[in-house]
Amino acid sequence: MNKGELVDAIASKASVTKKEADSIVTAMIDTIMETVSKQDKVTLVGFGTFEARDRKAREGRNPSTGQAIKIPATTVPAFSAGKMFKEQVAATKKKKK
């Protein structure tokens, strides 16, 4: 599902126009990105948590030459699925078998 399909689904479920749904989805994504960029967490109970995580500097290998390279420390966005989300995905997988 891409953003357009998500907007269509939300517009249908929430009985709003596609334009309104697109504004809401865009505002939600922008707010999550701004908040996580400030090193704060966004927790949506049952769905999951968006947060920034620090990665330590480490040594890696250039796959084409095998030469050792230094990978600098960085901060990356991360998502941890909530309990209800995990349970729904697990239940769906069981039904498919």
DSSP file (Angstrom, degrees, kcal/mol; ACC not computed):
  #  RESIDUE AA STRUCTURE BP1 BP2  ACC     N-H-->O    O-->H-N    N-H-->O    O-->H-N    TCO  KAPPA ALPHA  PHI   PSI    X-CA   Y-CA   Z-CA
    1    1 A M              0   0    0      0, 0.0     2,-0.2     0, 0.0     0, 0.0   0.000 360.0 360.0 360.0 130.8    0.0    0.0    0.0
    2    2 A N     >  -     0   0    0      1,-0.0     4,-2.3     0, 0.0     5,-0.2  -0.449 360.0 -89.7-101.5-178.3    1.4    3.4   -0.9
    3    3 A K  H  > S+     0   0    0      1,-0.2     4,-2.7     2,-0.2     5,-0.2   0.889 125.3  52.8 -61.5 -40.2    0.4    6.8    0.5
    4    4 A G  H  > S+     0   0    0      1,-0.2     4,-2.2     2,-0.2    -1,-0.2   0.912 111.0  46.2 -61.9 -43.0   -2.3    7.4   -2.2
    5    5 A E  H  > S+     0   0    0      2,-0.2     4,-2.3     1,-0.2    -1,-0.2   0.871 111.9  52.0 -67.5 -36.7   -4.0    4.0   -1.3
    6    6 A L  H  X S+     0   0    0     -4,-2.3     4,-2.6     2,-0.2     5,-0.2   0.924 109.0  49.8 -63.6 -44.4   -3.7    4.8    2.4
    7    7 A V  H  X S+     0   0    0     -4,-2.7     4,-2.7     1,-0.2    -2,-0.2   0.914 110.7  50.3 -60.2 -44.0   -5.4    8.2    1.8
    8    8 A D  H  X S+     0   0    0     -4,-2.2     4,-2.0     2,-0.2    -1,-0.2   0.918 111.7  47.7 -60.6 -44.4   -8.2    6.4   -0.1
    9    9 A A  H  X S+     0   0    0     -4,-2.3     4,-2.6     2,-0.2    -2,-0.2   0.905 113.7  46.7 -64.6 -42.6   -8.7    3.9    2.6
   10   10 A I  H  X S+     0   0    0     -4,-2.6     4,-2.9     2,-0.2     6,-0.2   0.916 110.5  52.6 -66.4 -42.9   -8.8    6.5    5.4
   11   11 A A  H  X>S+     0   0    0     -4,-2.7     5,-1.7    -5,-0.2     4,-0.6   0.903 113.1  45.3 -58.4 -41.5  -11.2    8.7    3.4
   12   12 A S  H  <5S+     0   0    0     -4,-2.0     3,-0.4    -5,-0.2    -2,-0.2   0.936 116.7  43.0 -68.2 -47.6  -13.5    5.7    3.0
   13   13 A K  H  <5S+     0   0    0     -4,-2.6    -2,-0.2     1,-0.2    -1,-0.2   0.855 121.0  40.0 -68.7 -35.4  -13.3    4.6    6.6
   14   14 A A  H  <5S-     0   0    0     -4,-2.9    -1,-0.2    -5,-0.2    -2,-0.2   0.439 104.2-125.8 -95.4   0.2  -13.6    8.0    8.2
   15   15 A S  T  <5 +     0   0    0     -4,-0.6     2,-0.3    -3,-0.4    -3,-0.2   0.921  67.4 125.9  53.4  49.1  -16.2    9.3    5.7
   16   16 A V      < -     0   0    0     -5,-1.7    -1,-0.2    -6,-0.2    -2,-0.1  -0.820  66.5 -88.3-125.4 168.6  -14.1   12.4    4.8
   17   17 A T     >  -     0   0    0     -2,-0.3     4,-2.5     1,-0.1     5,-0.2  -0.334  34.5-115.3 -73.5 160.9  -12.9   13.6    1.4
   18   18 A K  H  > S+     0   0    0      1,-0.2     4,-2.6     2,-0.2     5,-0.2   0.859 117.8  55.8 -62.9 -35.0   -9.6   12.4   -0.1
   19   19 A K  H  > S+     0   0    0      2,-0.2     4,-2.0     1,-0.2    -1,-0.2   0.918 109.5  45.2 -64.7 -43.3   -8.3   16.0    0.3
   20   20 A E  H  > S+     0   0    0      2,-0.2     4,-2.1     1,-0.2    -2,-0.2   0.918 113.6  49.5 -65.8 -43.3   -9.0   16.0    4.0
   21   21 A A  H  X S+     0   0    0     -4,-2.5     4,-2.7     1,-0.2     5,-0.2   0.898 110.0  51.4 -62.9 -40.6   -7.6   12.5    4.5
   22   22 A D  H  X S+     0   0    0     -4,-2.6     4,-2.6     1,-0.2     5,-0.2   0.903 109.3  50.4 -63.6 -41.2   -4.4   13.5    2.6
   23   23 A S  H  X S+     0   0    0     -4,-2.0     4,-2.3     2,-0.2    -1,-0.2   0.900 112.5  47.2 -62.4 -40.6   -4.0   16.6    4.8
   24   24 A I  H  X S+     0   0    0     -4,-2.1     4,-2.5     2,-0.2    -2,-0.2   0.931 113.4  46.6 -68.1 -46.9   -4.4   14.5    8.0
   25   25 A V  H  X S+     0   0    0     -4,-2.7     4,-2.6     2,-0.2     5,-0.2   0.930 114.4  48.0 -61.8 -45.6   -2.0   11.8    6.8
   26   26 A T  H  X S+     0   0    0     -4,-2.6     4,-2.6     1,-0.2    -1,-0.2   0.910 112.5  48.7 -61.9 -43.4    0.6   14.4    5.7
   27   27 A A  H  X S+     0   0    0     -4,-2.3     4,-2.4    -5,-0.2    -1,-0.2   0.892 111.7  50.0 -64.2 -39.5    0.2   16.3    9.0
   28   28 A M  H  X S+     0   0    0     -4,-2.5     4,-2.4     2,-0.2    -2,-0.2   0.939 112.9  45.3 -64.7 -47.5    0.6   13.1   11.0
   29   29 A I  H  X S+     0   0    0     -4,-2.6     4,-2.5     1,-0.2    -2,-0.2   0.926 114.1  49.0 -62.5 -45.6    3.8   12.0    9.1
   30   30 A D  H  X S+     0   0    0     -4,-2.6     4,-2.5    -5,-0.2    -1,-0.2   0.907 111.9  49.2 -60.6 -42.8    5.3   15.5    9.4
   31   31 A T  H  X S+     0   0    0     -4,-2.4     4,-2.5     2,-0.2    -2,-0.2   0.908 111.3  48.6 -65.3 -43.0    4.6   15.7   13.1
   32   32 A I  H  X S+     0   0    0     -4,-2.4     4,-2.6     2,-0.2     5,-0.3   0.938 113.2  47.6 -62.4 -46.6    6.1   12.2   13.8
   33   33 A M  H  X S+     0   0    0     -4,-2.5     4,-2.1     1,-0.2    -2,-0.2   0.909 113.4  47.6 -62.7 -42.4    9.2   13.1   11.8
   34   34 A E  H  X S+     0   0    0     -4,-2.5     4,-1.0    -5,-0.2    -1,-0.2   0.919 114.0  47.2 -63.4 -43.9    9.6   16.5   13.6
   35   35 A T  H ><>S+     0   0    0     -4,-2.5     5,-2.0     1,-0.2     3,-0.6   0.931 113.9  45.5 -65.7 -47.2    9.1   14.9   17.0
   36   36 A V  H ><5S+     0   0    0     -4,-2.6     3,-1.9     1,-0.2    -1,-0.2   0.857 107.2  59.8 -66.1 -34.7   11.6   12.0   16.4
   37   37 A S  H 3<5S+     0   0    0     -4,-2.1    -1,-0.2     1,-0.3    -2,-0.2   0.786 101.3  55.2 -62.3 -26.7   14.1   14.5   14.9
   38   38 A K  T <<5S-     0   0    0     -4,-1.0    -1,-0.3    -3,-0.6    -2,-0.2   0.243 124.0-107.4 -89.2  12.2   14.1   16.3   18.3
   39   39 A Q  T < 5S+     0   0    0     -3,-1.9     2,-0.2     1,-0.3    -3,-0.2   0.677  79.8 129.4  69.4  20.2   15.0   13.0   20.0
   40   40 A D      < -     0   0    0     -5,-2.0     2,-0.3    -6,-0.2    -1,-0.3  -0.687  55.6-120.5 -99.9 158.5   11.4   12.6   21.5
   41   41 A K        -     0   0    0     -2,-0.2     2,-0.5    10,-0.1    10,-0.2  -0.681   9.9-152.1 -96.2 151.7    9.3    9.5   21.2
   42   42 A V  E     -A   50   0A   0      8,-2.4     8,-2.7    -2,-0.3     2,-0.5  -0.976  18.1-170.7-120.3 113.4    5.8    9.2   19.6
   43   43 A T  E     -A   49   0A   0     -2,-0.5     2,-0.7     6,-0.2     6,-0.2  -0.925  13.3-174.3-111.8 122.7    3.8    6.4   21.2
   44   44 A L  E >>  -A   48   0A   0      4,-3.0     4,-2.4    -2,-0.5     3,-2.1  -0.917  34.9-124.1-113.1 100.8    0.5    5.3   19.8
   45   45 A V  T 34 S+     0   0    0     -2,-0.7    37,-0.0     1,-0.3     4,-0.0  -0.148  91.8   8.2 -53.0 129.4   -0.8    2.7   22.3
   46   46 A G  T 34 S+     0   0    0      1,-0.1    39,-1.7    35,-0.0    -1,-0.3  -0.017 128.1  61.4  89.4 -29.9   -1.5   -0.6   20.7
   47   47 A F  T <4 S-     0   0    0     -3,-2.1    35,-2.8     1,-0.3     2,-0.3   0.906 104.6-100.0 -93.3 -55.9    0.1    0.5   17.4
   48   48 A G  E  <  -AB  44  81A   0     -4,-2.4    -4,-3.0    33,-0.3     2,-0.4  -0.961  26.2 -80.0 158.7-174.9    3.7    1.2   18.3
   49   49 A T  E     -AB  43  80A   0     31,-2.4    31,-2.5    -2,-0.3     2,-0.4  -0.981  21.7-156.5-128.2 132.3    6.5    3.7   19.1
   50   50 A F  E     +AB  42  79A   0     -8,-2.7    -8,-2.4    -2,-0.4     2,-0.3  -0.902  31.9 151.0-102.3 133.9    8.6    5.8   16.8
   51   51 A E  E     - B   0  78A   0     27,-2.4    27,-2.8    -2,-0.4     2,-0.4  -0.975  45.5-105.2-155.5 166.8   11.9    7.0   18.3
   52   52 A A  E     - B   0  77A   0     -2,-0.3     2,-0.4    25,-0.2    23,-0.0  -0.826  33.8-165.3 -96.1 137.4   15.5    8.0   17.4
   53   53 A R  E     - B   0  76A   0     23,-3.0    23,-3.0    -2,-0.4     2,-0.4  -0.974  15.0-130.9-125.5 140.2   18.2    5.4   18.2
   54   54 A D  E     - B   0  75A   0     -2,-0.4     2,-0.5    21,-0.2    21,-0.2  -0.711  15.7-156.8 -88.1 135.8   21.9    6.0   18.3
   55   55 A R  E     - B   0  74A   0     19,-3.6    19,-1.8    -2,-0.4     3,-0.1  -0.951  17.9-128.3-110.5 133.1   24.2    3.7   16.4
   56   56 A K        -     0   0    0     -2,-0.5     2,-0.1    17,-0.2    15,-0.0  -0.343  31.7 -93.5 -74.1 157.2   27.8    3.4   17.6
   57   57 A A        +     0   0    0     16,-0.1     2,-0.3    -2,-0.1    -1,-0.1  -0.441  57.1 170.8 -64.7 145.8   30.7    3.8   15.3
   58   58 A R  E     -C   71   0B   0     13,-2.3    13,-3.5    -2,-0.1     2,-0.5  -0.952  35.1-102.7-152.4 170.0   31.9    0.5   13.9
   59   59 A E  E     +C   70   0B   0     -2,-0.3    11,-0.2    11,-0.2     2,-0.2  -0.848  40.4 172.4-101.2 135.6   34.1   -1.2   11.4
   60   60 A G  E     -C   69   0B   0      9,-3.0     9,-2.5    -2,-0.5     2,-0.4  -0.643  26.2-113.7-127.0-174.0   32.7   -2.6    8.2
   61   61 A R  E     -C   68   0B   0      7,-0.2     7,-0.2    -2,-0.2     6,-0.1  -0.981  20.0-122.4-128.5 138.7   33.9   -4.1    5.0
   62   62 A N     >  -     0   0    0      5,-2.7     4,-3.4    -2,-0.4     3,-0.3  -0.706  26.0-145.9 -73.5 118.4   33.7   -2.8    1.4
   63   63 A P  T  4 S+     0   0    0      0, 0.0    -1,-0.2     0, 0.0     0, 0.0   0.795  93.2  47.9 -63.0 -28.0   31.9   -5.7   -0.3
   64   64 A S  T  4 S+     0   0    0      1,-0.1    -2,-0.0     3,-0.1    -3,-0.0   0.830 128.9  19.5 -83.0 -30.1   33.7   -5.3   -3.6
   65   65 A T  T  4 S-     0   0    0     -3,-0.3    -1,-0.1     2,-0.1     3,-0.1   0.637  89.5-131.1-112.0 -19.3   37.3   -5.1   -2.2
   66   66 A G     <  +     0   0    0     -4,-3.4     2,-0.1     1,-0.3    -2,-0.0   0.481  55.7 149.4  78.7   1.5   37.0   -6.6    1.3
   67   67 A Q        -     0   0    0     -5,-0.2    -5,-2.7    -6,-0.1    -1,-0.3  -0.444  52.0-111.3 -70.8 139.4   38.9   -3.6    2.6
   68   68 A A  E     -C   61   0B   0     -7,-0.2     2,-0.3    -2,-0.1    -7,-0.2  -0.486  38.9-175.5 -70.8 137.3   38.0   -2.5    6.2
   69   69 A I  E     -C   60   0B   0     -9,-2.5    -9,-3.0    -2,-0.2     2,-0.5  -0.952  25.5-119.3-132.0 154.7   36.2    0.8    6.5
   70   70 A K  E     -C   59   0B   0     -2,-0.3   -11,-0.2   -11,-0.2   -13,-0.0  -0.829  20.2-157.5 -95.6 127.0   35.1    2.9    9.4
   71   71 A I  E     -C   58   0B   0    -13,-3.5   -13,-2.3    -2,-0.5     3,-0.1  -0.916  22.0-130.9-102.1 119.6   31.4    3.5    9.7
   72   72 A P        -     0   0    0      0, 0.0     2,-0.1     0, 0.0   -17,-0.0  -0.217  25.8 -93.0 -71.0 159.5   30.7    6.7   11.8
   73   73 A A        +     0   0    0    -16,-0.1     2,-0.3   -19,-0.0   -17,-0.2  -0.380  54.9 169.4 -64.5 148.3   28.3    6.9   14.7
   74   74 A T  E     -B   55   0A   0    -19,-1.8   -19,-3.6    -3,-0.1     2,-0.5  -0.966  34.9-118.7-154.6 167.5   24.8    8.1   13.6
   75   75 A T  E     -B   54   0A   0     -2,-0.3   -21,-0.2   -21,-0.2   -23,-0.0  -0.964  32.9-175.0-114.5 132.3   21.2    8.5   14.8
   76   76 A V  E     -B   53   0A   0    -23,-3.0   -23,-3.0    -2,-0.5     2,-0.2  -0.913  27.5-109.8-126.6 151.6   18.5    6.6   12.9
   77   77 A P  E     -B   52   0A   0      0, 0.0     2,-0.3     0, 0.0   -25,-0.2  -0.545  39.0-173.3 -75.8 147.5   14.7    6.5   13.1
   78   78 A A  E     -B   51   0A   0    -27,-2.8   -27,-2.4    -2,-0.2     2,-0.4  -0.981  16.0-154.7-142.0 153.1   13.2    3.3   14.5
   79   79 A F  E     -B   50   0A   0     -2,-0.3     2,-0.5   -29,-0.2   -29,-0.2  -0.997   3.2-166.2-129.7 131.5    9.7    1.8   15.0
   80   80 A S  E     -B   49   0A   0    -31,-2.5   -31,-2.4    -2,-0.4     2,-0.1  -0.977  24.8-128.3-116.2 120.9    8.7   -0.8   17.5
   81   81 A A  E     -B   48   0A   0     -2,-0.5   -33,-0.3   -33,-0.2   -34,-0.1  -0.382  23.8-123.5 -68.3 143.2    5.4   -2.4   17.0
   82   82 A G     >  -     0   0    0    -35,-2.8     4,-2.6   -38,-0.1     5,-0.2  -0.307  27.3 -99.5 -81.4 169.7    2.9   -2.4   19.9
   83   83 A K  H  > S+     0   0    0      1,-0.2     4,-2.6     2,-0.2     5,-0.2   0.903 121.1  47.9 -58.4 -47.9    1.3   -5.5   21.4
   84   84 A M  H  > S+     0   0    0      1,-0.2     4,-2.3     2,-0.2    -1,-0.2   0.902 112.6  49.8 -63.4 -40.2   -2.0   -5.2   19.6
   85   85 A F  H  > S+     0   0    0    -39,-1.7     4,-2.2     2,-0.2    -2,-0.2   0.934 112.3  47.4 -62.6 -47.6   -0.2   -4.7   16.2
   86   86 A K  H  X S+     0   0    0     -4,-2.6     4,-2.5     1,-0.2    -2,-0.2   0.911 112.4  49.9 -60.5 -43.7    2.0   -7.7   16.8
   87   87 A E  H  X S+     0   0    0     -4,-2.6     4,-2.5    -5,-0.2    -1,-0.2   0.894 110.1  49.9 -64.3 -40.3   -0.9   -9.9   17.8
   88   88 A Q  H  X S+     0   0    0     -4,-2.3     4,-2.1     2,-0.2    -1,-0.2   0.909 112.4  47.0 -66.2 -41.1   -3.0   -8.9   14.7
   89   89 A V  H  X S+     0   0    0     -4,-2.2     4,-2.0     2,-0.2    -2,-0.2   0.917 113.6  48.4 -65.5 -42.8   -0.1   -9.7   12.4
   90   90 A A  H  X S+     0   0    0     -4,-2.5     4,-1.9     1,-0.2    -2,-0.2   0.898 111.7  49.7 -63.9 -41.0    0.5  -13.0   14.1
   91   91 A A  H  X S+     0   0    0     -4,-2.5     4,-1.7     1,-0.2    -1,-0.2   0.886 109.8  51.1 -66.3 -39.0   -3.2  -14.0   14.0
   92   92 A T  H  X S+     0   0    0     -4,-2.1     4,-1.3     1,-0.2    -1,-0.2   0.884 108.5  51.7 -65.2 -38.9   -3.4  -13.1   10.3
   93   93 A K  H  X S+     0   0    0     -4,-2.0     4,-0.8     1,-0.2    -1,-0.2   0.887 108.1  51.7 -65.4 -39.0   -0.3  -15.3    9.5
   94   94 A K  H >< S+     0   0    0     -4,-1.9     3,-0.6     1,-0.2    -1,-0.2   0.875 106.4  54.2 -65.5 -37.2   -1.9  -18.2   11.3
   95   95 A K  H 3< S+     0   0    0     -4,-1.7    -1,-0.2     1,-0.2    -2,-0.2   0.827 103.1  57.2 -67.1 -31.5   -5.1  -17.9    9.3
   96   96 A K  H 3<        0   0    0     -4,-1.3    -1,-0.2     1,-0.2    -2,-0.2   0.754 360.0 360.0 -72.0 -23.8   -3.2  -18.0    6.0
   97   97 A K    <<        0   0    0     -4,-0.8    -1,-0.2    -3,-0.6    -2,-0.2   0.481 360.0 360.0 -75.1 360.0   -1.6  -21.4    6.8
